[in-house]
């Protein structure tokens, strides 16, 4: 079989995939792909030519222990949260806070017209005074009755008064004692009525039950309100702010069995600290802490409920917002990592391409694991946080049926030390074309290849993309 025919067969699949980036060059000269086609598809009589090496940027394969994180969705709410409702009836005459403003415990939020309540207090005070006067009168009568009884007791012994007169004195004393007791009860009732009137008068001033933020008022001045009939506003304490999230029961079991932890005095959570990822994808600068964890799995959802608290001194987090909760749940020892930019996709598979000792590109089908950021050299002596991807080789077997891992695959390419392997980061798509052509030629029985690569002397360096709309937390994360 002629070489041109072999190459045509090898490239036919690549052309169908629609690989792009091979159009006309900016200077009007034929592009790389056009030159490729002219060289290898110009006719059966044209002689094969060696392609120039493809320049690629590479980075050595990295290996280290990587923390494993799990992420769950959470909902923010106030640590303390309350609907503010009136406890007495009346007309709203004052609103003393600004919607959404911070309020201290005891600050007056609204005032209800208190004229009738002040009158009730005055009437209760008058009733109390009258009851106390009645007590004084009853005490005088009781004292007089006691004196009469004492005198008749001596006289009845000497026969100066009759037995009936003595008994009448006894009965009079008992009546006066009963009246005095009743008057004392009236005083207590009057005191209770006065206390109730004063409480109702105080409830005309609707106060903040705790330090927090009051939402927009739902009533206007002049509105008539009744106890419990309407919510005047809603208060929320958001420093720290509470977050509710759910973890699957199986995940909790995995964490507990794979992670060493020490239970707290009143809680047995497999993790105590967690990261907070905001809705724009940025990492909140403060870590949250677990406050409570349910002791059982919810039979309806199969999850365990967690409650956490997040410091919120700058008040960037507000009740009702959604966040993601991320916590370390384990680690992978001696994991292999490549720059995220080195990952290529094809037909639901992920690949990395490495430069072999023969300067030929070799593709490895990989499975993606944890994504993390590592401090990597930036080429000028400094470091930059680079997004790195944990990779493992997709399971394959050799001719003897032995399972091959990433280290065995790299050894087959010619690298006994995986940390010596140059991974292609820039130029990977063209290296993929080169590798597939080489593979096609090899399968077709061609001798040798034409698709070599030339790594740049300088290791690949990462440049963090610049956001045109930085997040509110971006400065604190840099």
Helices and strands as residue ranges (DSSP letters): H 3-16, H 32-40, E 54-60, E 62-85, E 90-95, E 102-103, E 108-112, H 115-158, H 163-202, E 205-207, E 212-214, E 224-225, E 231-248, H 249-258, E 273-277, E 288-293, E 303-310, E 322-339, G 340-342, E 344-346, E 349-355, E 361-377, E 383-393, E 396-397, E 403-404, H 406-413, G 418-420, E 422-426, H 428-443, E 453-455, H 474-477
